[in-house]
Amino acid sequence: MTYVRHVRHSRRTPWRFAVSLGDVPSRRARSLPFLRPLTRHARIPVRAFEEASARAGGELVRLNMGPLRPYLVTHPDHVQHILKNNQPNYVRSGMFWDPLAPLLGQGILSDGEGWAASRKILQPVFTARYVNSLTERMAQIIDALIDATVVPGRRTNVAELISTLIHPTIVRLFLGATISDADINRLAPAYDTGVTARSIRLLLPFVPQRFPLPGDRAFRRAVRTIDEVVYPRIDNARARGDEEVDLVSRLVSARRHEPGADKLIRDDMVAIHGAATETSVTALSWVWPVLAAHPDVAAKVYAEVERVVGGGPVTVAHLPELTYLKMFVDELVRLYPPGWILPRTAAGNDLIDGIEVPAGSTMVLSPYLTHRLPDFWDRPLDFDPERFAPGNDRSRHRYAYFPFAAGPHVCLGPHLFMMEALLLIAGILCRFRPAPDTPGPTAPRLASTLRPSRGLSMTLVLAEGR
């Protein structure tokens, strides 16, 4: 049965009941003009979404983009309805998903039977127990990469540095230790292009795929490069048989009797590698401008790393004691969630809070916007790790915070991300202190993920006493 959601716009008295479809008359959503704000904020389109969210005030509204009028979904009750309570009705297709389909394929980032089969295979790989078993190896890889990569006193592009540390780590852990450095170096820029080249289609989803737009050619080249690296990994894993237990070997073994297995394995490998690297690179690129903008928070982070880790290296034993750093990371992905927009398409008619949602409607969910709702977050624009201190989440609506999506399609790797984040941040800060080279605030730029402005750089200097 479809339900009508009644919302109380209060952090202290969230919705706790539902009534059946026939009890409340339906109505149409209010429409907000969006093309003009989008044009006004052409350099930073996220600002147009922020304005629309402020005008909506948690209400389900439609964004008038001319040929397209998607619903903007920000209230946690509505998020819960779409991502959990009536999740089968809202599929990952249309806006955002279709332009990226040649990259992501039909595996774990798709929907329906293909998604279910992939999740059954992959879920055991991303349990906390299995990730914990990899953490010591992850720590060793990150520690060696920091030593080999960071040159004290040299100006460094932040995104390139984080990518240089993250990509080889994930590839070595999950795609097999035999992959060459040359192939790793081809994958990183190809993924970067893959998630940025078609950004314009994110805002122009009504333009048919057959009509070329800027970035389409670069996107196709990136997909070819990724395929040229990934398919030989599948052949290599099949030739080795069962002697290895990396992700590729698991996928090959699980799908050995399926028709079209290579394409299915490729799609899962690309999706997992892309999600594990792109999410981490994007989120951890925000660490450094945030530390620079909040010296009081930075001082607490530095003091904890100094007390717990000292001069390094960081080990698994240190991680449980890095409590403030974990709070810092939780707050980081509240204000800067990598997956800032999570569109869905309504497969059938629905009602949300009494508002008609016809089949085929595009629903734009955004952790970035929901995490900034003043009805659910005190001082929502302030960066305050203390809001994630133990026990502070008891009164929080479950769907007011979903940096890694939620419901059946929740990301498989939040625990992996947190281990990776703690190891990388503490691994750098036990040796160095960041000095930003880019003055002023850092704004997000348009991409499939929430990336800092292009060209963000910093200089890492040796920490006192090193």
C-alpha positions in Angstrom: 0.0 0.0 0.0 1.2 3.5 -0.7 1.2 5.9 2.2 0.8 9.6 2.6 3.5 11.2 4.8 2.5 13.9 7.2 5.4 16.1 8.2 6.0 18.2 11.3 8.8 20.6 10.5 10.5 20.3 13.8 13.8 18.6 14.9 12.2 17.8 18.3 8.9 16.3 17.0 9.6 14.4 13.8 6.9 12.5 11.9 6.0 9.3 13.5 2.8 8.2 11.8 1.2 7.5 8.4 -2.3 7.3 7.0 -3.6 5.4 4.0 -3.9 6.9 0.6 -7.6 7.6 0.6 -7.6 9.5 3.9 -6.1 12.8 2.6 -6.8 14.6 -0.7 -3.8 14.9 -3.0 -2.4 18.1 -4.2 0.2 19.3 -6.6 3.7 20.4 -5.6 4.6 24.1 -5.6 6.9 25.0 -8.5 10.0 27.1 -8.0 11.8 28.9 -10.9 15.2 27.3 -11.4 16.7 28.2 -14.7 17.4 31.8 -13.8 19.1 30.9 -10.5 21.1 28.2 -12.3 22.2 30.8 -14.9 23.2 33.2 -12.1 25.3 30.6 -10.4 26.7 29.0 -13.5 30.2 28.8 -12.0 28.9 27.1 -8.8 25.6 25.5 -9.6 25.3 24.0 -6.1 24.4 27.5 -4.9 21.2 27.4 -7.0 20.2 24.2 -5.3 21.0 25.9 -1.9 18.6 28.8 -2.8 15.9 26.4 -3.9 16.2 24.3 -0.7 16.0 27.5 1.4 12.8 28.5 -0.4 11.3 25.0 -0.1 11.9 24.9 3.7 11.7 21.1 3.7 8.6 21.0 1.5 8.4 18.8 -1.6 8.7 21.2 -4.5 9.3 21.1 -8.2 12.2 22.8 -9.9 11.1 24.5 -13.1 13.9 23.9 -15.6 11.8 24.3 -18.7 11.6 20.8 -20.3 12.4 19.1 -17.0 10.6 19.8 -13.7 12.2 17.4 -11.1 11.0 17.2 -7.5 13.4 18.5 -5.0 13.5 16.2 -1.9 15.1 17.5 1.2 13.0 16.6 4.3 14.2 13.5 6.1 10.7 12.0 6.1 10.5 12.3 2.3 14.1 10.9 2.0 13.0 7.9 4.2 10.0 7.3 2.0 12.0 7.2 -1.2 15.1 5.4 0.0 13.5 2.9 2.3 9.7 2.7 2.8 8.8 2.7 -0.9 12.2 2.1 -2.3 11.2 -0.3 -5.0 9.2 2.4 -6.7 12.3 4.7 -7.0 14.9 3.5 -9.4 18.4 4.6 -10.3 17.8 5.8 -13.9 17.3 9.0 -15.8 19.0 12.2 -14.6 22.6 11.6 -13.5 22.5 7.8 -14.1 21.9 7.6 -17.8 24.9 9.8 -18.8 27.2 7.7 -16.6 25.8 4.3 -17.7 28.6 3.5 -20.1 31.0 3.9 -17.2 29.1 2.3 -14.4 27.3 -0.4 -16.3 24.7 -2.7 -14.8 26.2 -4.0 -11.6 26.2 -2.9 -8.0 25.3 0.7 -9.0 22.3 -0.3 -11.1 18.9 -1.5 -10.0 16.7 -4.6 -10.1 18.0 -8.2 -10.5 21.5 -7.1 -11.6 22.0 -5.0 -8.5 20.6 -7.7 -6.2 23.0 -10.3 -7.7 26.0 -8.0 -7.4 25.2 -7.0 -3.9 24.9 -10.7 -2.8 28.4 -11.3 -4.2 30.1 -8.1 -2.9 28.5 -7.6 0.5 30.8 -10.1 2.3 33.8 -8.2 1.0 32.8 -5.0 2.7 31.8 -6.3 6.2 33.5 -4.6 9.1 35.3 -7.8 9.9 36.7 -8.3 6.4 37.7 -4.6 6.1 39.4 -4.8 9.6 41.4 -7.7 8.3 42.8 -5.5 5.5 43.4 -2.5 7.7 47.0 -3.3 8.7 47.9 -3.9 5.0 46.1 -0.6 4.1 48.1 1.2 6.8 51.4 -0.1 5.4 50.5 0.9 1.9 49.4 4.4 2.8 52.5 4.9 5.1 54.9 3.9 2.3 53.0 6.1 -0.3 53.2 9.1 2.0 57.0 8.6 2.4 57.4 8.2 -1.3 55.1 11.0 -2.4 55.2 14.0 -0.1 58.1 16.4 -0.5 58.2 18.8 2.5 58.0 22.5 1.4 56.8 21.7 -2.2 53.6 23.2 -3.4 51.2 20.3 -4.0 47.8 20.1 -5.8 45.5 18.7 -3.1 43.3 16.5 -5.3 46.3 15.0 -7.1 48.1 14.2 -3.9 45.1 12.5 -2.3 44.5 10.6 -5.6 48.1 9.5 -5.6 47.6 8.0 -2.1 44.1 6.6 -2.5 44.2 5.0 -6.0 47.1 2.6 -5.5 45.9 1.7 -2.0 42.4 0.6 -3.3 43.8 -1.1 -6.4 46.4 -3.1 -4.4 43.8 -4.2 -1.8 40.9 -5.1 -4.1 42.1 -5.5 -7.7 45.1 -7.6 -7.1 48.8 -7.0 -6.2 50.0 -7.9 -9.6 48.6 -4.9 -11.4 51.3 -2.6 -12.7 52.1 0.9 -11.6 51.6 2.0 -15.2 48.1 0.7 -15.3 47.3 2.3 -11.9 48.6 5.6 -13.3 46.2 5.2 -16.3 43.2 4.4 -14.1 43.3 7.4 -11.8 43.0 10.2 -14.5 40.5 8.1 -16.4 38.2 7.8 -13.4 38.6 11.6 -12.8 37.6 12.3 -16.3 34.8 9.8 -16.1 33.0 11.6 -13.2 33.6 15.1 -14.4 33.5 15.2 -18.2 29.7 14.8 -18.4 28.9 17.2 -15.6 27.0 19.5 -18.0 24.5 16.7 -18.7 23.7 16.6 -15.0 22.0 20.0 -15.4 20.8 19.3 -19.0 19.3 15.8 -18.7 16.6 16.6 -21.3 19.3 16.9 -24.1 19.2 13.5 -25.9 22.4 11.4 -25.7 22.7 11.5 -29.5 23.4 15.2 -29.4 27.0 15.9 -28.5 27.9 18.2 -25.6 31.3 19.3 -24.3 33.0 16.5 -22.5 31.4 13.6 -24.3 34.5 12.7 -26.3 36.7 12.9 -23.3 34.2 10.7 -21.4 34.3 8.0 -24.1 38.1 8.0 -24.1 38.1 7.6 -20.3 35.8 4.6 -20.5 38.0 3.0 -23.2 41.1 3.4 -21.0 39.4 1.9 -18.0 38.2 -1.1 -20.1 41.7 -1.6 -21.4 43.0 -1.9 -17.8 40.1 -3.8 -16.3 39.4 -6.6 -18.8 43.0 -8.0 -18.7 42.6 -8.2 -14.9 39.6 -10.5 -15.4 41.6 -12.7 -17.8 44.5 -12.8 -15.3 42.3 -13.8 -12.4 40.6 -16.5 -14.5 44.1 -17.9 -15.5 45.2 -17.9 -11.8 42.2 -19.9 -10.8 41.4 -19.8 -7.1 44.9 -19.2 -5.8 44.2 -15.5 -5.0 41.4 -14.0 -2.9 41.2 -10.5 -4.2 38.0 -8.9 -5.4 38.5 -9.8 -9.0 39.0 -13.5 -8.2 35.9 -13.5 -6.0 33.8 -12.0 -8.9 35.3 -14.4 -11.4 34.5 -17.4 -9.2 31.0 -16.2 -8.3 30.0 -15.6 -11.9 31.9 -18.4 -13.7 28.7 -20.0 -15.1 26.8 -16.8 -16.0 26.4 -15.7 -19.7 28.1 -12.4 -20.3 30.1 -12.8 -17.1 33.0 -10.6 -18.2 30.8 -7.6 -18.7 29.1 -8.1 -15.3 32.5 -8.6 -13.6 33.8 -5.5 -15.4 30.8 -3.4 -14.3 31.2 -4.4 -10.6 35.0 -3.8 -10.6 34.6 -0.4 -12.2 31.7 0.6 -9.8 33.5 -0.6 -6.7 36.9 0.9 -7.6 35.2 4.1 -8.7 33.1 4.4 -5.6 36.0 3.5 -3.2 38.4 5.9 -4.8 36.3 8.8 -6.0 34.3 9.0 -2.7 37.6 9.0 -0.7 39.5 11.4 -2.9 36.6 13.9 -3.0 35.9 13.8 0.7 39.5 13.9 1.8 40.3 16.8 -0.5 38.1 18.9 1.7 40.1 18.1 4.8 42.8 20.7 4.2 40.7 23.8 3.4 38.5 22.9 6.4 41.5 22.7 8.7 42.8 26.0 7.4 39.4 27.7 7.9 38.9 26.3 11.5 42.1 26.7 13.4 40.5 25.8 16.7 39.3 22.5 15.3 42.6 21.9 13.6 44.4 22.4 16.9 42.4 19.6 18.5 43.0 17.3 15.5 46.8 18.0 15.6 46.9 17.5 19.4 45.1 14.1 19.2 47.3 12.8 16.4 50.4 13.9 18.3 49.2 12.2 21.5 48.0 9.0 20.0 50.4 8.5 17.1 53.4 10.6 17.9 55.8 10.5 15.0 54.2 7.5 13.3 53.7 5.3 11.6 49.9 4.9 12.1 48.9 1.4 12.9 45.6 -0.4 13.5 46.1 -0.1 17.2 45.9 3.7 17.0 42.5 3.9 15.2 40.2 3.4 18.2 41.9 6.2 20.1 41.5 8.7 17.3 38.0 9.7 18.5 38.1 13.4 17.7 39.5 12.7 14.3 36.6 10.4 13.6 34.1 13.1 14.7 35.9 15.5 12.4 35.5 13.1 9.4 31.8 12.6 10.3 31.3 16.4 10.3 33.3 16.7 7.1 31.0 14.4 5.1 28.0 16.2 6.7 28.9 19.5 5.2 30.7 18.0 2.1 29.1 14.7 1.3 30.9 13.3 -1.8 27.6 12.1 -3.4 25.9 15.5 -3.1 23.0 14.5 -5.4 21.1 11.2 -5.6 18.4 11.3 -8.3 15.8 8.7 -8.6 13.0 8.0 -11.1 9.5 7.1 -9.9 8.5 3.8 -11.6 4.8 4.2 -10.6 2.4 6.8 -9.2 2.9 7.8 -5.6 1.9 10.3 -2.9 4.4 11.9 -0.6 3.0 14.1 2.1 -0.2 14.3 0.1 1.5 15.5 -3.0 1.0 13.7 -6.3 4.1 12.1 -7.8 3.3 10.7 -11.3 5.2 7.8 -12.7 8.3 8.9 -14.6 9.0 11.8 -12.3 12.6 12.7 -11.5 13.2 13.0 -7.7 16.4 14.9 -6.7 17.6 13.9 -3.3 20.6 15.7 -1.9 22.5 14.8 1.3 24.3 18.2 0.9 20.9 20.0 1.2 19.3 17.8 3.9 22.4 18.1 6.0 21.9 21.9 6.0 18.2 22.0 7.1 17.9 24.3 10.1 14.9 22.4 11.4 17.2 19.3 12.0 20.6 20.8 12.6 21.6 23.5 15.1 23.9 26.1 13.4 23.8 23.9 10.2 26.5 25.9 8.4 29.0 25.8 11.3 31.7 23.1 11.2 31.4 21.5 14.6 32.7 17.9 15.1 31.2 17.9 18.6 27.8 17.3 17.1 29.1 13.7 16.4 30.3 13.1 20.0 29.0 9.8 21.4 25.4 10.1 22.3 24.7 13.3 20.4 22.8 11.4 17.7 20.0 10.1 19.9 17.5 12.8 19.0 18.6 13.1 15.3 16.2 11.9 12.6 17.7 8.8 11.1 17.4 10.2 7.6 18.7 13.7 8.4 22.2 12.3 7.9 22.9 10.0 5.0 26.3 10.9 3.4 26.5 7.3 1.9 22.9 7.0 0.8 20.5 4.9 2.9 18.1 2.0 2.7 18.7 -1.1 0.6 21.0 0.9 -1.7 23.2 2.2 1.1 26.9 2.3 0.1 28.8 -0.9 0.9 31.9 0.8 2.0 31.4 3.4 4.8 33.6 1.4 7.2 36.3 1.1 4.5 36.1 4.9 4.0 36.4 5.7 7.7 39.5 3.4 8.1 41.0 4.9 5.0 40.3 8.4 6.1 41.8 8.0 9.6 44.9 6.3 8.3 45.5 8.9 5.6 44.8 12.0 7.6 46.7 10.8 10.7 49.5 9.5 8.5 50.0 12.9 7.0 49.6 14.9 10.2 51.9 12.8 12.3 54.7 14.0 9.9 53.5 17.3 8.5 51.4 20.4 8.9 49.4 21.8 6.0 49.9 25.4 4.8 47.2 26.3 2.2 48.4 28.1 -0.9 44.9 29.0 -2.0 43.6 32.0 -0.1 39.9 32.5 0.8 37.0 30.1 1.1 36.9 27.0 -1.1 33.7 26.5 -3.1 32.4 23.3 -4.6 32.5 22.8 -8.3 30.1 21.0 -10.6 30.8 17.3 -11.0 29.1 14.0 -10.2 30.7 14.3 -6.8 31.1 17.3 -4.6 34.7 18.4 -5.4 36.5 21.5 -4.2 37.3 24.2 -6.6 39.9 23.3 -9.2 43.5 24.1 -8.5 43.3 23.9 -4.7 46.9 23.5 -3.5 48.8 23.4 -0.2 52.4 23.0 1.1 53.1 20.4 3.7 55.8 21.4 6.1 57.5 19.2 8.7 55.7 19.2 12.0 57.6 20.7 14.9 60.1 18.2 16.3 60.2 16.1 13.1 
